[in-house]
Amino acid sequence: MGGNSRTTFAKRQKERARQEKQAEKAQRKAERKTQQKDQVPSAPAENPVVTYDEEGNPEGLSFHDF
């Protein structure tokens, strides 16, 4: 029966370490969230340039226009 208490103690230590790691992760996540909230939103992108073909019809926009 002496070996049982040792494994229980090891399990308890392992579980406590897991909980501490989880709490640290949650704290870091909360800090990132508040930092993102505090950041000033960037200026909106400029309007894309619309080009026209020979007939005067607007051409489609490509991926690089945004």
Secondary structure, DSSP 8 states (H G I E B T S, - for coil): -HHHHHHHHHHHHHHHHHHHHHHHHHHHHHHHHHHHHHS------------B-TTS-B----GGG-
